[in-house]
Amino acid sequence: MNRKRITSLGWLSSASLAVLVALLLGGCGGSQSSAETAQPAATEGGRYSGGEAKPPKLAAPLVLHDSLGHLVNLEEYRGKAVLVTFIYTHCPDVCPLIVSHLKTAQALLGPKAKRLQIVAVSTDPRGDTPKTVAAFLKAHGMTGRMRYLIGNRGELGRVWKDWNIVAKPAKAGRDLVEHSALVYGIAANGKITTLYPANFNPSQIVHDVPLLER
């Protein structure tokens, strides 16, 4: 990862930036990566359990079709708490961990889970198809509980660039992808407000959702 990419994220708190740098260097399918070992970083004295963006920044545009063929525009979720993450269906470790924690957070939220919208964006345009996404969501008990956005390399590449996401084939295997394993917490006003590493504690989401939706 080069210095130019890091300095372009100066709006993050120092704690959150440290987490983000670690995650951008991580990937899926290899030995234990920094994405799996990074600890949640809450800004000292902050009111959120996740790492805080200082100051919050308006989320970049995100308009893609989901795995069911429906056009999704992130702006349609203004007024709700939103979590955005970047994953792929053939991921053997980090992505299932993220989705499992998100599912647990929804369960802990109970009826309040309706206030939260989860959006996943593919990091694997070749391997993430409507069929593989449907199987992935079913296997992880998330069918109908999150939007999984897919597209061709050009469409997804523009989103990755806008969101400062690293996504590239891994050297370890044909179906593996090295990618940024971060969860963005977006407040009701559309601004990225919190950041969570892949191994976040679901209780962090439970704590932060009521704050994000205000």
C-alpha atoms as an extended CHARMM CRD file, in Angstrom:
* protein
*
       214  EXT
         1         1  MET       CA              0.0000000000        0.0000000000        0.0000000000  PROA      1               0.0000000000
         2         2  ASN       CA              1.4890000000        3.3650000000       -0.9400000000  PROA      2               0.0000000000
         3         3  ARG       CA              1.7050000000        6.5950000000        1.0310000000  PROA      3               0.0000000000
         4         4  LYS       CA             -0.5470000000        8.4160000000       -1.4240000000  PROA      4               0.0000000000
         5         5  ARG       CA             -3.4790000000        6.1620000000       -0.5970000000  PROA      5               0.0000000000
         6         6  ILE       CA             -2.8990000000        6.5460000000        3.1260000000  PROA      6               0.0000000000
         7         7  THR       CA             -2.6750000000       10.3250000000        3.1070000000  PROA      7               0.0000000000
         8         8  SER       CA             -5.8670000000       10.5860000000        1.0670000000  PROA      8               0.0000000000
         9         9  LEU       CA             -7.6980000000        9.3010000000        4.1500000000  PROA      9               0.0000000000
        10        10  GLY       CA             -6.7340000000       12.1370000000        6.4470000000  PROA      10              0.0000000000
        11        11  TRP       CA            -10.3460000000       12.5880000000        7.5510000000  PROA      11              0.0000000000
        12        12  LEU       CA            -10.0640000000        9.4530000000        9.7140000000  PROA      12              0.0000000000
        13        13  SER       CA             -9.0380000000        9.5870000000       13.3380000000  PROA      13              0.0000000000
        14        14  SER       CA             -5.5220000000        8.2840000000       13.9800000000  PROA      14              0.0000000000
        15        15  ALA       CA             -6.9040000000        5.1730000000       15.6630000000  PROA      15              0.0000000000
        16        16  SER       CA             -9.2860000000        4.4220000000       12.8110000000  PROA      16              0.0000000000
        17        17  LEU       CA             -6.5820000000        5.0550000000       10.2380000000  PROA      17              0.0000000000
        18        18  ALA       CA             -4.3360000000        2.5330000000       11.9410000000  PROA      18              0.0000000000
        19        19  VAL       CA             -7.0450000000       -0.0840000000       11.6700000000  PROA      19              0.0000000000
        20        20  LEU       CA             -7.7530000000        0.7780000000        8.0440000000  PROA      20              0.0000000000
        21        21  VAL       CA             -4.0980000000        0.5550000000        7.0510000000  PROA      21              0.0000000000
        22        22  ALA       CA             -3.8580000000       -2.8840000000        8.6530000000  PROA      22              0.0000000000
        23        23  LEU       CA             -6.9830000000       -4.0640000000        6.9050000000  PROA      23              0.0000000000
        24        24  LEU       CA             -5.9310000000       -2.8000000000        3.5060000000  PROA      24              0.0000000000
        25        25  LEU       CA             -2.8270000000       -4.9500000000        3.8240000000  PROA      25              0.0000000000
        26        26  GLY       CA             -4.8680000000       -8.0320000000        4.6790000000  PROA      26              0.0000000000
        27        27  GLY       CA             -6.5730000000      -10.5480000000        2.4570000000  PROA      27              0.0000000000
        28        28  CYS       CA             -8.3920000000      -13.8580000000        2.2710000000  PROA      28              0.0000000000
        29        29  GLY       CA             -7.2590000000      -17.4010000000        1.9570000000  PROA      29              0.0000000000
        30        30  GLY       CA             -3.6690000000      -17.1380000000        3.1300000000  PROA      30              0.0000000000
        31        31  SER       CA             -2.0420000000      -17.4940000000        6.5020000000  PROA      31              0.0000000000
        32        32  GLN       CA             -3.4880000000      -15.4820000000        9.3700000000  PROA      32              0.0000000000
        33        33  SER       CA             -3.5280000000      -11.9090000000        8.1390000000  PROA      33              0.0000000000
        34        34  SER       CA             -3.5890000000       -8.5130000000        9.7880000000  PROA      34              0.0000000000
        35        35  ALA       CA             -7.2410000000       -8.3180000000        8.7340000000  PROA      35              0.0000000000
        36        36  GLU       CA             -8.0000000000      -11.2040000000       11.0600000000  PROA      36              0.0000000000
        37        37  THR       CA             -5.8900000000      -10.0330000000       13.9900000000  PROA      37              0.0000000000
        38        38  ALA       CA             -6.5620000000       -6.2870000000       14.0300000000  PROA      38              0.0000000000
        39        39  GLN       CA             -8.3490000000       -5.1470000000       17.1520000000  PROA      39              0.0000000000
        40        40  PRO       CA            -11.3000000000       -2.7420000000       17.1590000000  PROA      40              0.0000000000
        41        41  ALA       CA            -10.1250000000        0.8300000000       17.5780000000  PROA      41              0.0000000000
        42        42  ALA       CA            -12.5190000000        3.2110000000       19.2940000000  PROA      42              0.0000000000
        43        43  THR       CA            -11.4060000000        6.8110000000       19.3570000000  PROA      43              0.0000000000
        44        44  GLU       CA            -10.3920000000        7.7110000000       22.8890000000  PROA      44              0.0000000000
        45        45  GLY       CA            -13.2500000000        9.4340000000       24.6350000000  PROA      45              0.0000000000
        46        46  GLY       CA            -15.6450000000        8.7740000000       21.7690000000  PROA      46              0.0000000000
        47        47  ARG       CA            -19.2430000000        7.7530000000       22.1450000000  PROA      47              0.0000000000
        48        48  TYR       CA            -19.1360000000        5.0040000000       19.5110000000  PROA      48              0.0000000000
        49        49  SER       CA            -17.8490000000        1.4710000000       20.0620000000  PROA      49              0.0000000000
        50        50  GLY       CA            -16.4220000000        1.3630000000       16.5540000000  PROA      50              0.0000000000
        51        51  GLY       CA            -13.4950000000        3.4540000000       15.4180000000  PROA      51              0.0000000000
        52        52  GLU       CA            -14.6860000000        6.9650000000       14.6610000000  PROA      52              0.0000000000
        53        53  ALA       CA            -14.1310000000        8.9840000000       11.4990000000  PROA      53              0.0000000000
        54        54  LYS       CA            -12.9250000000       12.4540000000       12.4780000000  PROA      54              0.0000000000
        55        55  PRO       CA            -14.7690000000       14.2360000000       11.0310000000  PROA      55              0.0000000000
        56        56  PRO       CA            -17.4770000000       12.0650000000        9.4520000000  PROA      56              0.0000000000
        57        57  LYS       CA            -17.3300000000       12.1950000000        5.6560000000  PROA      57              0.0000000000
        58        58  LEU       CA            -20.1460000000       11.8230000000        3.1360000000  PROA      58              0.0000000000
        59        59  ALA       CA            -20.0670000000        8.2980000000        1.7240000000  PROA      59              0.0000000000
        60        60  ALA       CA            -18.9250000000        8.0000000000       -1.8680000000  PROA      60              0.0000000000
        61        61  PRO       CA            -21.5460000000        7.1830000000       -4.5310000000  PROA      61              0.0000000000
        62        62  LEU       CA            -22.6120000000        3.5480000000       -4.6000000000  PROA      62              0.0000000000
        63        63  VAL       CA            -25.0450000000        2.4740000000       -7.3150000000  PROA      63              0.0000000000
        64        64  LEU       CA            -25.0150000000       -1.1750000000       -8.4400000000  PROA      64              0.0000000000
        65        65  HSD       CA            -27.4040000000       -4.0400000000       -9.0940000000  PROA      65              0.0000000000
        66        66  ASP       CA            -27.8430000000       -6.5910000000       -6.3400000000  PROA      66              0.0000000000
        67        67  SER       CA            -27.7400000000      -10.3440000000       -6.8530000000  PROA      67              0.0000000000
        68        68  LEU       CA            -31.4870000000      -10.3640000000       -7.5770000000  PROA      68              0.0000000000
        69        69  GLY       CA            -31.1370000000       -7.8350000000      -10.3980000000  PROA      69              0.0000000000
        70        70  HSD       CA            -32.5200000000       -4.8470000000       -8.4920000000  PROA      70              0.0000000000
        71        71  LEU       CA            -30.7580000000       -1.5050000000       -8.7920000000  PROA      71              0.0000000000
        72        72  VAL       CA            -29.5090000000       -0.3010000000       -5.4120000000  PROA      72              0.0000000000
        73        73  ASN       CA            -28.5180000000        3.2890000000       -4.6840000000  PROA      73              0.0000000000
        74        74  LEU       CA            -26.9490000000        3.8750000000       -1.2780000000  PROA      74              0.0000000000
        75        75  GLU       CA            -28.7230000000        7.2200000000       -1.0550000000  PROA      75              0.0000000000
        76        76  GLU       CA            -32.0830000000        5.4490000000       -0.7840000000  PROA      76              0.0000000000
        77        77  TYR       CA            -31.1400000000        4.4510000000        2.7560000000  PROA      77              0.0000000000
        78        78  ARG       CA            -30.8270000000        7.9840000000        4.0940000000  PROA      78              0.0000000000
        79        79  GLY       CA            -32.5090000000        8.1080000000        7.4690000000  PROA      79              0.0000000000
        80        80  LYS       CA            -31.2820000000        4.6390000000        8.4670000000  PROA      80              0.0000000000
        81        81  ALA       CA            -28.0880000000        3.2350000000        9.9080000000  PROA      81              0.0000000000
        82        82  VAL       CA            -26.1750000000        1.4430000000        7.1350000000  PROA      82              0.0000000000
        83        83  LEU       CA            -23.2350000000       -0.9280000000        7.1960000000  PROA      83              0.0000000000
        84        84  VAL       CA            -21.2340000000       -1.3630000000        3.9940000000  PROA      84              0.0000000000
        85        85  THR       CA            -18.6240000000       -4.0690000000        3.5660000000  PROA      85              0.0000000000
        86        86  PHE       CA            -16.6430000000       -5.5530000000        0.6680000000  PROA      86              0.0000000000
        87        87  ILE       CA            -16.5410000000       -9.3540000000        0.3980000000  PROA      87              0.0000000000
        88        88  TYR       CA            -16.7010000000      -12.2680000000       -2.0460000000  PROA      88              0.0000000000
        89        89  THR       CA            -18.4850000000      -15.6070000000       -2.0380000000  PROA      89              0.0000000000
        90        90  HSD       CA            -15.4770000000      -17.9180000000       -2.3960000000  PROA      90              0.0000000000
        91        91  CYS       CA            -13.6350000000      -16.3300000000        0.5320000000  PROA      91              0.0000000000
        92        92  PRO       CA            -12.6330000000      -19.0760000000        2.9960000000  PROA      92              0.0000000000
        93        93  ASP       CA            -12.0620000000      -17.0330000000        6.1240000000  PROA      93              0.0000000000
        94        94  VAL       CA            -12.4380000000      -13.2640000000        6.5680000000  PROA      94              0.0000000000
        95        95  CYS       CA            -15.7000000000      -12.7760000000        4.6420000000  PROA      95              0.0000000000
        96        96  PRO       CA            -17.6050000000      -15.5650000000        6.4300000000  PROA      96              0.0000000000
        97        97  LEU       CA            -16.3570000000      -14.0780000000        9.7050000000  PROA      97              0.0000000000
        98        98  ILE       CA            -17.7150000000      -10.6360000000        8.8120000000  PROA      98              0.0000000000
        99        99  VAL       CA            -21.0770000000      -12.0200000000        7.7140000000  PROA      99              0.0000000000
       100       100  SER       CA            -21.3590000000      -14.2380000000       10.7840000000  PROA      100             0.0000000000
       101       101  HSD       CA            -20.7710000000      -11.2600000000       13.0760000000  PROA      101             0.0000000000
       102       102  LEU       CA            -23.2950000000       -9.1740000000       11.1520000000  PROA      102             0.0000000000
       103       103  LYS       CA            -25.8790000000      -11.9350000000       11.5240000000  PROA      103             0.0000000000
       104       104  THR       CA            -25.2130000000      -12.0920000000       15.2640000000  PROA      104             0.0000000000
       105       105  ALA       CA            -25.5630000000       -8.3300000000       15.5390000000  PROA      105             0.0000000000
       106       106  GLN       CA            -28.9460000000       -8.4840000000       13.8050000000  PROA      106             0.0000000000
       107       107  ALA       CA            -30.0840000000      -11.1820000000       16.2140000000  PROA      107             0.0000000000
       108       108  LEU       CA            -28.9570000000       -9.1560000000       19.2310000000  PROA      108             0.0000000000
       109       109  LEU       CA            -30.7280000000       -6.0630000000       17.9020000000  PROA      109             0.0000000000
       110       110  GLY       CA            -34.0050000000       -7.9780000000       17.6870000000  PROA      110             0.0000000000
       111       111  PRO       CA            -36.8260000000       -5.7300000000       16.3820000000  PROA      111             0.0000000000
       112       112  LYS       CA            -34.3500000000       -2.8480000000       16.1990000000  PROA      112             0.0000000000
       113       113  ALA       CA            -32.5730000000       -4.6670000000       13.3560000000  PROA      113             0.0000000000
       114       114  LYS       CA            -35.1660000000       -3.1100000000       11.0270000000  PROA      114             0.0000000000
       115       115  ARG       CA            -33.3710000000        0.1890000000       11.6020000000  PROA      115             0.0000000000
       116       116  LEU       CA            -30.1750000000       -1.2360000000       10.0940000000  PROA      116             0.0000000000
       117       117  GLN       CA            -29.4420000000       -1.8820000000        6.4190000000  PROA      117             0.0000000000
       118       118  ILE       CA            -26.4990000000       -4.1220000000        5.5440000000  PROA      118             0.0000000000
       119       119  VAL       CA            -24.9330000000       -3.7720000000        2.0950000000  PROA      119             0.0000000000
       120       120  ALA       CA            -22.1580000000       -6.0150000000        0.7880000000  PROA      120             0.0000000000
       121       121  VAL       CA            -20.2250000000       -5.1550000000       -2.3640000000  PROA      121             0.0000000000
       122       122  SER       CA            -18.4400000000       -7.8320000000       -4.3660000000  PROA      122             0.0000000000
       123       123  THR       CA            -14.6640000000       -7.8430000000       -4.6800000000  PROA      123             0.0000000000
       124       124  ASP       CA            -14.7780000000      -10.6940000000       -7.2140000000  PROA      124             0.0000000000
       125       125  PRO       CA            -16.6080000000       -9.8050000000      -10.4470000000  PROA      125             0.0000000000
       126       126  ARG       CA            -15.7900000000      -13.1680000000      -12.0050000000  PROA      126             0.0000000000
       127       127  GLY       CA            -16.7720000000      -15.4330000000       -9.1400000000  PROA      127             0.0000000000
       128       128  ASP       CA            -19.7100000000      -13.5330000000       -7.6260000000  PROA      128             0.0000000000
       129       129  THR       CA            -22.7720000000      -14.3760000000       -9.7140000000  PROA      129             0.0000000000
       130       130  PRO       CA            -26.4750000000      -14.4400000000       -8.8090000000  PROA      130             0.0000000000
       131       131  LYS       CA            -26.1410000000      -18.2010000000       -8.2850000000  PROA      131             0.0000000000
       132       132  THR       CA            -23.0550000000      -18.1160000000       -6.0740000000  PROA      132             0.0000000000
       133       133  VAL       CA            -24.4010000000      -15.1960000000       -4.0400000000  PROA      133             0.0000000000
       134       134  ALA       CA            -27.7120000000      -16.9830000000       -3.4500000000  PROA      134             0.0000000000
       135       135  ALA       CA            -25.8270000000      -20.0540000000       -2.2190000000  PROA      135             0.0000000000
       136       136  PHE       CA            -23.5470000000      -17.9380000000       -0.0120000000  PROA      136             0.0000000000
       137       137  LEU       CA            -26.4100000000      -16.0670000000        1.6210000000  PROA      137             0.0000000000
       138       138  LYS       CA            -28.3460000000      -19.2840000000        2.2110000000  PROA      138             0.0000000000
       139       139  ALA       CA            -25.3230000000      -21.0250000000        3.7170000000  PROA      139             0.0000000000
       140       140  HSD       CA            -24.7970000000      -18.1500000000        6.1560000000  PROA      140             0.0000000000
       141       141  GLY       CA            -28.4420000000      -17.6010000000        7.0440000000  PROA      141             0.0000000000
       142       142  MET       CA            -28.5420000000      -14.1430000000        5.4670000000  PROA      142             0.0000000000
       143       143  THR       CA            -31.0370000000      -14.5790000000        2.6500000000  PROA      143             0.0000000000
       144       144  GLY       CA            -33.2550000000      -11.4930000000        2.6270000000  PROA      144             0.0000000000
       145       145  ARG       CA            -31.2390000000       -9.9240000000        5.4470000000  PROA      145             0.0000000000
       146       146  MET       CA            -28.6300000000       -8.0310000000        3.4210000000  PROA      146             0.0000000000
       147       147  ARG       CA            -28.1600000000       -6.6100000000       -0.0730000000  PROA      147             0.0000000000
       148       148  TYR       CA            -25.2800000000       -8.1610000000       -1.9970000000  PROA      148             0.0000000000
       149       149  LEU       CA            -24.1820000000       -5.9420000000       -4.8840000000  PROA      149             0.0000000000
       150       150  ILE       CA            -22.4170000000       -7.3840000000       -7.9200000000  PROA      150             0.0000000000
       151       151  GLY       CA            -21.2890000000       -6.1830000000      -11.3440000000  PROA      151             0.0000000000
       152       152  ASN       CA            -18.6180000000       -6.4400000000      -14.0000000000  PROA      152             0.0000000000
       153       153  ARG       CA            -15.0230000000       -5.4000000000      -13.3940000000  PROA      153             0.0000000000
       154       154  GLY       CA            -15.5630000000       -1.9120000000      -14.7650000000  PROA      154             0.0000000000
       155       155  GLU       CA            -18.6120000000       -1.2360000000      -12.5860000000  PROA      155             0.0000000000
       156       156  LEU       CA            -17.0670000000       -2.6560000000       -9.4340000000  PROA      156             0.0000000000
       157       157  GLY       CA            -13.6770000000       -1.1070000000      -10.1510000000  PROA      157             0.0000000000
       158       158  ARG       CA            -15.1680000000        2.3810000000      -10.1060000000  PROA      158             0.0000000000
       159       159  VAL       CA            -16.7650000000        1.6870000000       -6.7260000000  PROA      159             0.0000000000
       160       160  TRP       CA            -13.5380000000        0.2500000000       -5.3050000000  PROA      160             0.0000000000
       161       161  LYS       CA            -11.6850000000        3.3700000000       -6.4030000000  PROA      161             0.0000000000
       162       162  ASP       CA            -14.2840000000        5.7140000000       -4.9220000000  PROA      162             0.0000000000
       163       163  TRP       CA            -14.2110000000        3.8220000000       -1.6210000000  PROA      163             0.0000000000
       164       164  ASN       CA            -10.4170000000        3.3340000000       -1.4940000000  PROA      164             0.0000000000
       165       165  ILE       CA            -10.8200000000       -0.4400000000       -1.6490000000  PROA      165             0.0000000000
       166       166  VAL       CA             -8.0200000000       -2.8230000000       -2.5990000000  PROA      166             0.0000000000
       167       167  ALA       CA             -9.2910000000       -5.8760000000       -4.5250000000  PROA      167             0.0000000000
       168       168  LYS       CA             -6.9820000000       -8.1040000000       -6.5430000000  PROA      168             0.0000000000
       169       169  PRO       CA             -6.5230000000      -11.8260000000       -7.2360000000  PROA      169             0.0000000000
       170       170  ALA       CA             -4.3790000000      -13.5110000000       -4.6150000000  PROA      170             0.0000000000
       171       171  LYS       CA             -1.2140000000      -15.3600000000       -5.5740000000  PROA      171             0.0000000000
       172       172  ALA       CA             -2.1740000000      -18.2500000000       -3.3020000000  PROA      172             0.0000000000
       173       173  GLY       CA             -5.0320000000      -19.6320000000       -5.4160000000  PROA      173             0.0000000000
       174       174  ARG       CA             -7.1360000000      -19.0890000000       -8.5170000000  PROA      174             0.0000000000
       175       175  ASP       CA            -10.3790000000      -18.3960000000       -6.6440000000  PROA      175             0.0000000000
       176       176  LEU       CA             -8.8790000000      -16.2610000000       -3.8770000000  PROA      176             0.0000000000
       177       177  VAL       CA             -8.9830000000      -12.4700000000       -3.7190000000  PROA      177             0.0000000000
       178       178  GLU       CA             -6.9350000000      -10.1240000000       -1.5810000000  PROA      178             0.0000000000
       179       179  HSD       CA             -9.1960000000       -7.2890000000       -0.5130000000  PROA      179             0.0000000000
       180       180  SER       CA             -9.8890000000       -4.6490000000        2.0940000000  PROA      180             0.0000000000
       181       181  ALA       CA            -11.7800000000       -6.2630000000        4.9670000000  PROA      181             0.0000000000
       182       182  LEU       CA            -13.4510000000       -3.2760000000        6.5730000000  PROA      182             0.0000000000
       183       183  VAL       CA            -17.0160000000       -2.4650000000        7.6100000000  PROA      183             0.0000000000
       184       184  TYR       CA            -18.1480000000        1.1430000000        7.1820000000  PROA      184             0.0000000000
       185       185  GLY       CA            -20.7980000000        2.4890000000        9.5480000000  PROA      185             0.0000000000
       186       186  ILE       CA            -22.8840000000        5.1470000000        7.8100000000  PROA      186             0.0000000000
       187       187  ALA       CA            -25.1540000000        7.4380000000        9.7650000000  PROA      187             0.0000000000
       188       188  ALA       CA            -28.6600000000        8.5220000000        8.8040000000  PROA      188             0.0000000000
       189       189  ASN       CA            -27.2400000000       11.6690000000        7.2150000000  PROA      189             0.0000000000
       190       190  GLY       CA            -25.2450000000        9.5880000000        4.7350000000  PROA      190             0.0000000000
       191       191  LYS       CA            -21.8440000000       10.1900000000        6.3310000000  PROA      191             0.0000000000
       192       192  ILE       CA            -19.2740000000        7.5190000000        7.1330000000  PROA      192             0.0000000000
       193       193  THR       CA            -19.0800000000        7.8030000000       10.8990000000  PROA      193             0.0000000000
       194       194  THR       CA            -17.6580000000        4.5380000000       12.2470000000  PROA      194             0.0000000000
       195       195  LEU       CA            -15.2240000000        1.8440000000       11.0970000000  PROA      195             0.0000000000
       196       196  TYR       CA            -14.9980000000       -1.8050000000       12.1420000000  PROA      196             0.0000000000
       197       197  PRO       CA            -12.3210000000       -4.4440000000       11.4520000000  PROA      197             0.0000000000
       198       198  ALA       CA            -13.2580000000       -7.9050000000       10.2200000000  PROA      198             0.0000000000
       199       199  ASN       CA            -13.2100000000       -9.3520000000       13.7260000000  PROA      199             0.0000000000
       200       200  PHE       CA            -15.4420000000       -6.6840000000       15.2650000000  PROA      200             0.0000000000
       201       201  ASN       CA            -17.5600000000       -7.6620000000       18.2290000000  PROA      201             0.0000000000
       202       202  PRO       CA            -21.2820000000       -7.7860000000       17.2930000000  PROA      202             0.0000000000
       203       203  SER       CA            -22.0290000000       -5.8620000000       20.4900000000  PROA      203             0.0000000000
       204       204  GLN       CA            -20.2550000000       -2.8700000000       18.9310000000  PROA      204             0.0000000000
       205       205  ILE       CA            -22.8650000000       -2.7690000000       16.1740000000  PROA      205             0.0000000000
       206       206  VAL       CA            -25.6720000000       -3.1790000000       18.6940000000  PROA      206             0.0000000000
       207       207  HSD       CA            -24.3200000000       -0.2230000000       20.6470000000  PROA      207             0.0000000000
       208       208  ASP       CA            -23.7270000000        2.0100000000       17.6170000000  PROA      208             0.0000000000
       209       209  VAL       CA            -26.8800000000        1.4740000000       15.5300000000  PROA      209             0.0000000000
       210       210  PRO       CA            -29.1030000000        3.7400000000       17.6750000000  PROA      210             0.0000000000
       211       211  LEU       CA            -26.4500000000        6.4560000000       17.4690000000  PROA      211             0.0000000000
       212       212  LEU       CA            -25.9740000000        6.0920000000       13.7080000000  PROA      212             0.0000000000
       213       213  GLU       CA            -29.6710000000        6.3320000000       12.9680000000  PROA      213             0.0000000000
       214       214  ARG       CA            -30.0610000000        9.6900000000       14.7250000000  PROA      214             0.0000000000
